[in-house]
Amino acid sequence: MRRAIVRGTGHYLPENVVENSWFEDKLDTSDEWIRARTGIERRHFAAEDQRTSDLGILAGKAALENAGIPVDRLDAVIVATSTPDLTFPSVATMVQAGLGMQRGFAYDIQAVCAGFVYALANADAMIRAGLADRVLVIGAETFSRIMDWTDRSTCVLFGDGAGAVVLEAAEGAGTAADQGILATDLNSDGRYRDLLYVDGGVASTGTSGHLRMQGNLVFRHAVEKLADTAHRALEKAGLSPTDVDWLVPHQANLRIIEATAKRMHLPMEKVVLTVADHGNTSAASIPLALSVANSQGRIKP
């Protein structure tokens, strides 16, 4: 069977590094308060003239270089983002142009913090179906553009950045011994949409709006659902937690990650952590962490 194998990773973080102390003279908060509740120490904010597509282009270039695959061999670009440059065209088409890619197709996926996994599953399905042989999958966000800077419960949590992977088709035996994406498990439940949302949009307010969150409830659901979906993915792949070398989770909150690892019976030594330096970069979070770990030599073929 056809498998989608990760050939390369890349990431980009804006130059503007914002320490927790930056918020202390603007809000009723402190470095100690933020670290204790989230594990976040700093994050990166895009420059005024940087757009989400700019971050995605740089992450994509880094991933292609890491993979050793020229851009003209790509069949598709998929970008996961909730902070697009424009309502349309897609960020992916802007990345396509920025990379100098004049063939194939490009589109966005909007699933917020789950966006990269959704995009990865889309790319995997297309490769399995023979619709593409090589796909660049990017998570890119500029969440600093949708923050309410008077809300200390949300604005200290998020950062900007982009991460990318290059997937390539290869033949596998269809077993857990294969390389590549062995299994995915996707879920959503619209009943809980009011727990984390943006209070603006084209069809409602005509504005971009600001992020709103019920933190305690999001925390509770996240721990339960992240561990459950991980177990289901392992089961689909014919694996168990003891087979896992590295868990690369969404980097939202250190306490959520610790609780998820505990429910999976994985020691924290097997968990890739970047939340302290990046904050929550939404759809960019997982590919950023994967790329950082790969660049450090921790992730092996």
Solvent accessible surface area in square Angstrom, and as a share of the most:
residue,aa,sasa,rsa
1,M,98,0.44
2,R,65,0.24
3,R,13,0.05
4,A,0,0.00
5,I,14,0.07
6,V,58,0.33
7,R,98,0.36
8,G,2,0.02
9,T,11,0.07
10,G,4,0.04
11,H,56,0.25
12,Y,45,0.17
13,L,36,0.18
14,P,1,0.01
15,E,157,0.70
16,N,76,0.39
17,V,70,0.40
18,V,8,0.04
19,E,73,0.33
20,N,1,0.01
21,S,65,0.42
22,W,105,0.37
23,F,1,0.00
24,E,76,0.34
25,D,124,0.64
26,K,106,0.45
27,L,27,0.13
28,D,118,0.61
29,T,19,0.11
30,S,39,0.25
31,D,40,0.21
32,E,138,0.62
33,W,59,0.21
34,I,0,0.00
35,R,104,0.38
36,A,67,0.52
37,R,102,0.37
38,T,6,0.04
39,G,12,0.12
40,I,0,0.00
41,E,45,0.20
42,R,59,0.22
43,R,0,0.00
44,H,24,0.11
45,F,15,0.06
46,A,11,0.09
47,A,46,0.36
48,E,177,0.79
49,D,123,0.64
50,Q,32,0.14
51,R,126,0.46
52,T,2,0.01
53,S,8,0.05
54,D,52,0.27
55,L,0,0.00
56,G,0,0.00
57,I,27,0.14
58,L,75,0.37
59,A,0,0.00
60,G,0,0.00
61,K,101,0.43
62,A,36,0.28
63,A,0,0.00
64,L,15,0.07
65,E,146,0.66
66,N,84,0.43
67,A,22,0.17
68,G,62,0.60
69,I,13,0.07
70,P,68,0.43
71,V,37,0.21
72,D,95,0.49
73,R,104,0.38
74,L,0,0.00
75,D,22,0.12
76,A,0,0.00
77,V,0,0.00
78,I,0,0.00
79,V,0,0.00
80,A,0,0.00
81,T,4,0.02
82,S,28,0.18
83,T,11,0.06
84,P,62,0.39
85,D,28,0.14
86,L,83,0.41
87,T,103,0.60
88,F,164,0.68
89,P,70,0.44
90,S,26,0.17
91,V,0,0.00
92,A,0,0.00
93,T,48,0.28
94,M,42,0.19
95,V,0,0.00
96,Q,29,0.13
97,A,77,0.59
98,G,34,0.33
99,L,19,0.09
100,G,45,0.43
101,M,6,0.03
102,Q,179,0.80
103,R,113,0.41
104,G,49,0.47
105,F,76,0.32
106,A,18,0.14
107,Y,63,0.24
108,D,42,0.22
109,I,25,0.13
110,Q,124,0.55
111,A,24,0.19
112,V,55,0.31
113,C,26,0.16
114,A,45,0.35
115,G,0,0.00
116,F,5,0.02
117,V,50,0.29
118,Y,51,0.20
119,A,0,0.00
120,L,33,0.16
121,A,12,0.09
122,N,56,0.29
123,A,0,0.00
124,D,9,0.04
125,A,57,0.44
126,M,24,0.11
127,I,0,0.00
128,R,86,0.31
129,A,72,0.56
130,G,47,0.45
131,L,122,0.61
132,A,4,0.03
133,D,60,0.31
134,R,45,0.16
135,V,0,0.00
136,L,0,0.00
137,V,0,0.00
138,I,0,0.00
139,G,0,0.00
140,A,0,0.00
141,E,0,0.00
142,T,5,0.03
143,F,3,0.01
144,S,15,0.10
145,R,107,0.39
146,I,15,0.07
147,M,5,0.02
148,D,24,0.12
149,W,99,0.35
150,T,116,0.67
151,D,35,0.18
152,R,93,0.34
153,S,58,0.37
154,T,1,0.01
155,C,0,0.00
156,V,1,0.00
157,L,22,0.11
158,F,3,0.01
159,G,0,0.00
160,D,0,0.00
161,G,0,0.00
162,A,0,0.00
163,G,0,0.00
164,A,0,0.00
165,V,1,0.00
166,V,0,0.00
167,L,0,0.00
168,E,28,0.12
169,A,21,0.17
170,A,26,0.20
171,E,138,0.62
172,G,19,0.19
173,A,83,0.64
174,G,37,0.35
175,T,69,0.40
176,A,37,0.29
177,A,98,0.76
178,D,24,0.12
179,Q,92,0.41
180,G,32,0.31
181,I,17,0.08
182,L,41,0.20
183,A,29,0.22
184,T,43,0.25
185,D,22,0.11
186,L,77,0.38
187,N,84,0.43
188,S,104,0.67
189,D,54,0.28
190,G,52,0.50
191,R,182,0.66
192,Y,81,0.31
193,R,168,0.61
194,D,87,0.45
195,L,22,0.11
196,L,61,0.30
197,Y,97,0.37
198,V,54,0.31
199,D,59,0.31
200,G,18,0.18
201,G,24,0.23
202,V,115,0.66
203,A,109,0.85
204,S,89,0.58
205,T,75,0.44
206,G,60,0.58
207,T,80,0.47
208,S,81,0.53
209,G,13,0.12
210,H,76,0.34
211,L,5,0.02
212,R,67,0.25
213,M,45,0.20
214,Q,85,0.38
215,G,35,0.33
216,N,136,0.70
217,L,62,0.31
218,V,31,0.18
219,F,61,0.26
220,R,146,0.53
221,H,29,0.13
222,A,23,0.18
223,V,17,0.10
224,E,77,0.35
225,K,88,0.37
226,L,60,0.30
227,A,1,0.01
228,D,51,0.26
229,T,32,0.19
230,A,22,0.17
231,H,66,0.29
232,R,97,0.35
233,A,26,0.20
234,L,23,0.12
235,E,134,0.60
236,K,121,0.51
237,A,17,0.13
238,G,60,0.58
239,L,57,0.28
240,S,44,0.28
241,P,26,0.16
242,T,119,0.69
243,D,78,0.41
244,V,24,0.14
245,D,108,0.56
246,W,75,0.26
247,L,28,0.14
248,V,31,0.18
249,P,13,0.08
250,H,24,0.11
251,Q,1,0.00
252,A,20,0.15
253,N,19,0.10
254,L,48,0.24
255,R,117,0.43
256,I,13,0.07
257,I,3,0.01
258,E,74,0.33
259,A,29,0.22
260,T,6,0.03
261,A,1,0.00
262,K,161,0.68
263,R,114,0.42
264,M,4,0.02
265,H,156,0.70
266,L,11,0.06
267,P,64,0.40
268,M,60,0.27
269,E,137,0.61
270,K,64,0.27
271,V,7,0.04
272,V,0,0.00
273,L,72,0.36
274,T,10,0.06
275,V,3,0.01
276,A,30,0.24
277,D,63,0.33
278,H,13,0.06
279,G,0,0.00
280,N,10,0.05
281,T,1,0.01
282,S,1,0.01
283,A,1,0.00
284,A,0,0.00
285,S,2,0.01
286,I,28,0.14
287,P,0,0.00
288,L,1,0.00
289,A,0,0.00
290,L,33,0.17
291,S,3,0.02
292,V,23,0.13
293,A,0,0.00
294,N,43,0.22
295,S,84,0.54
296,Q,111,0.49
297,G,36,0.35
298,R,76,0.28
299,I,45,0.23
300,K,147,0.62
301,P,153,0.96
